């Protein structure tokens, strides 16, 4: 099964804001491994990486945010980078 390794900080915030996200397959101290596959979310709608990716892009630039959001913005940027890397690998396969 294909997996994408992303930081926990942004994913947890995404879920706390009641947003749909791909399911967690595996967990380590600082990261989740999520499924890139489209699945049925808890709201009954299909959840894709796009839901997580689009919102992460909004938070990935810390300009305009209070300094207390630095960690979240950094985690969002790393989430975007991880998804971009996965997508590039899929194109090359």
Buried (B, 14 or more C-beta within 10 A) or exposed (E): EEBBBBBBBBBBBBBEEEBBBBEBEEEEEEBBBBBBEEEEBEEEEEBBBEBBBEBBBEBBEBEEEEEEBEBBBBBBBBBBEBBEEBBEEEEEE
